[in-house]
Amino acid sequence: MSKAIWKYPVPREREFTLDMPVDRVLLTVDHDALGELSMWWEVVPDSEREDVHFIARMTGEEVSDEESYKQWYLGTFLDSGFVLHLHEKWGDSDD
């Protein structure tokens, strides 16, 4: 089982979904050399794939208790003068 490091763009959208390998570990969220917001993941390329749902929250944004149990924190980043906190969501993506 070989691993690779893959780069994924972080769209300038509050919520977005990416098709990713199931076997993955986040390395970092940051701007790349061209200034584009990106995530780097260590992945097992041949593993099963799944849709992964993400949400970017602003500092001070309220999150319900129910919502907070359906996501985990990935990283904080600056974008266009705003501080955003990226989370991966699980369960029903429409919640």
Helices and strands as residue ranges (DSSP letters): E 4-9, E 15-21, E 24-31, E 37-43, E 49-58, H 65-68, E 71-79, E 82-89
